[in-house]
Amino acid sequence: MLHWRLVDTVYDSHNQPEQSTMPSTPNILLILDNPAIAEEIQGHLRARHYAVDWVMSEEQALNGIVSNQFDLLISTVQSNKIDGLRLLDIAKERNATTPVLLLLDATQMALGIQGLDRGANNLLSPPYNLDLLERMIRQGLEQQAVHYDVFQLKRQLDTQHGLPSLIGQSHAMAS
């Protein structure tokens, strides 16, 4: 479930201020079966005011994804208990704008490239630079907010100007 906060002023077609949006206190689902790394990532992100739920299995991750309570996913690309590419596909099927970051080791680069091809936003390999991870999170959430803003603007144009009924209806288009 996305929780949006107002962050920037934009103007509508009547030059009236409107607000652009970004998630407030982003909810992150961390999918990782390595407790030491997961606790380090979770601690770092919580100290920076992110809400982080950590799960250790694919089944728990699927429950989290289906609940739609997360703004962003961080998952291992592949382990004994987790198929991160499968989780990526399911998350993107449910909401194409959900940012997904994949954690991988050097031997999993081919899987990481597959993940990018399937919609992952970014890859990170060890040693995990947590400041870089946080930057990737912010970029993913900003990209999601842009998608949301574009959707809202299209909706406004449709409501205010009835654009879908105009397209393809002009004399020039009919000729």
Buried (B, 14 or more C-beta within 10 A) or exposed (E): EBBBEEEEEEEEEEEEEBEBBBBEEBBBBBBBBEEEBBEEBBEBBEEEEBBBBBBBBBEBBBEBBEEEBBBBBBBBBBBEBBBBBBBBBBBBEEBEBBBBBBBBBEEBEEBBEBBBEBBBBBBBBEEEEBEEBBEBBBBBBBEBBBBBBEEEBEEEEEEEEEEEEEEEEEEEEEE
